[in-house]
Amino acid sequence: MLVPVVLLTSPALPQKSRKLRLDNLSSSLDILEGFLSYVNKAALVSPTVARPAIYHKHYTTSVDNNSPIVLEENPFAKERVKCVLCKYGINPDYKNVQLLSQFQSPYTGRVYGRNITGLCKSRHEQVEREIIKAQNAGFMPTYHKAVEFLDDPKLFDPEKAVRPHKY
């Protein structure tokens, strides 16, 4: 079914603009014809016409609906906290006295425990070994913290433990 379209052209318009209008109009007519043919096909199908029966295929699955769902990880688990040194990939060295002094008490010179510093076991043992090396080499004092490092920023609060103590 074609819809009659009246093309109005003015003699005052140049020939080039008339051609552009005709090209646009012909592409619009093509789109309109496609739409009308689609609508006519849909109108020809009557809802009262008997349609073929649809056969449902029964698919079997290997998963039983009553079996529990297996999750790879616990969705309610707390996010694991990494120690400061592991998080940034820092390896303690006995020559880096400023870093090592942050894990040392300013009053007694003793190394803070893991529950206060929040270090993992391997890094804490490594820090202790490097502090002993630095003290034996004469880079660090043994009974107090070096005065030049007293104003360094705190990596942790010594008054507030990160983890509860074991006893």
C-alpha positions in Angstrom: 0.0 0.0 0.0 1.5 3.3 -1.1 0.7 6.6 0.4 0.3 9.4 -2.1 2.8 12.2 -1.4 2.5 15.5 -3.1 5.9 17.1 -3.8 5.7 20.9 -3.8 8.5 22.5 -5.7 8.9 26.2 -6.1 10.3 27.5 -9.4 12.4 29.9 -7.4 14.5 27.1 -5.8 17.7 26.2 -7.5 18.0 22.8 -9.2 20.6 21.4 -6.7 18.3 22.0 -3.6 15.4 20.3 -5.5 17.6 17.3 -6.1 18.6 17.1 -2.4 14.9 17.3 -1.4 14.1 14.5 -3.8 16.9 12.3 -2.4 15.7 12.8 1.2 12.1 12.2 0.2 12.9 9.0 -1.6 14.9 7.6 1.4 11.9 8.6 3.6 9.5 6.8 1.3 11.7 3.6 1.4 11.5 3.7 5.2 7.8 4.3 5.2 7.1 1.4 2.7 9.1 -0.9 4.9 7.1 0.1 8.0 3.8 -0.3 6.2 4.6 -3.7 4.9 5.5 -4.8 8.4 2.2 -3.4 9.8 0.2 -5.1 7.0 1.8 -8.4 7.7 1.0 -8.1 11.3 -2.6 -7.1 10.5 -3.0 -10.2 8.2 -2.4 -12.6 11.1 -5.6 -13.0 12.9 -5.7 -13.9 16.6 -8.5 -16.4 15.9 -6.5 -18.4 13.4 -5.3 -21.7 14.9 -1.6 -21.6 15.5 0.5 -24.7 15.7 1.0 -26.1 19.2 4.2 -25.2 20.9 6.0 -28.1 22.2 8.1 -27.5 25.4 11.4 -29.3 25.5 12.3 -30.5 28.9 16.0 -29.9 29.6 17.8 -31.8 32.3 20.5 -30.1 34.2 23.3 -31.7 36.2 22.6 -29.4 39.1 20.0 -30.5 41.6 17.8 -27.7 42.8 17.9 -29.0 46.4 21.7 -29.0 46.6 23.4 -26.2 48.5 25.0 -23.4 46.6 28.8 -23.6 46.9 30.4 -20.1 47.2 34.1 -19.7 46.6 34.6 -17.2 49.4 32.6 -16.0 52.4 30.6 -12.8 51.4 30.3 -11.8 55.1 34.1 -12.1 55.8 35.9 -9.0 56.9 38.4 -7.5 54.6 41.9 -8.7 55.5 44.1 -6.0 56.9 47.6 -6.0 55.5 50.5 -4.8 57.6 52.0 -1.4 56.6 55.3 -2.9 55.3 53.6 -5.6 53.2 51.0 -3.1 51.8 53.7 -0.8 50.3 56.3 -3.6 49.7 58.9 -2.2 52.0 61.8 -4.4 53.1 63.3 -3.2 56.4 67.1 -2.7 56.3 69.5 -2.1 59.2 70.8 1.1 57.4 67.3 2.7 57.3 67.4 3.8 60.9 64.5 6.3 60.6 62.1 3.5 59.5 63.3 1.1 62.2 63.1 3.8 65.0 59.3 4.1 64.3 58.9 0.6 65.7 60.9 1.4 68.8 59.7 2.9 72.1 61.0 6.4 72.7 61.3 5.8 76.4 62.7 2.3 76.8 64.2 1.6 73.3 62.3 -1.7 73.2 60.5 -2.9 70.0 56.8 -2.6 70.1 54.8 -5.8 69.8 52.8 -7.1 66.9 49.5 -6.3 68.6 50.5 -2.6 68.7 52.3 -2.2 65.4 49.9 -4.3 63.3 52.8 -5.9 61.5 52.5 -9.5 60.2 54.7 -12.1 61.9 57.4 -12.4 59.2 57.8 -8.6 58.9 57.9 -8.1 62.7 60.6 -10.7 63.0 62.5 -9.1 60.2 62.2 -5.6 61.9 63.5 -7.0 65.2 66.5 -8.6 63.4 67.3 -5.4 61.5 67.0 -3.3 64.7 69.5 -5.6 66.5 71.8 -5.4 63.5 71.6 -1.6 63.5 72.2 -1.4 67.2 75.2 -3.7 66.9 76.6 -1.6 64.0 76.2 1.5 66.1 73.5 3.2 63.9 70.8 3.1 66.7 70.8 3.6 70.4 69.8 0.6 72.5 68.1 2.2 75.6 66.1 5.1 74.0 65.0 6.4 70.6 67.3 8.7 68.7 66.4 12.4 69.4 66.3 13.4 65.7 63.5 10.9 65.1 61.2 11.9 68.0 59.1 14.2 65.8 58.6 11.6 63.0 54.9 10.9 62.1 53.4 7.9 63.9 52.6 4.8 61.9 50.4 3.6 64.8 49.2 4.6 68.2 51.2 2.9 71.0 48.4 3.6 73.5 45.8 1.8 71.4 46.5 -1.7 70.3 45.5 -2.8 66.8 44.9 -6.4 67.9 44.0 -7.6 71.3 46.9 -9.0 73.3 47.1 -12.8 73.7 46.9 -12.6 77.6 
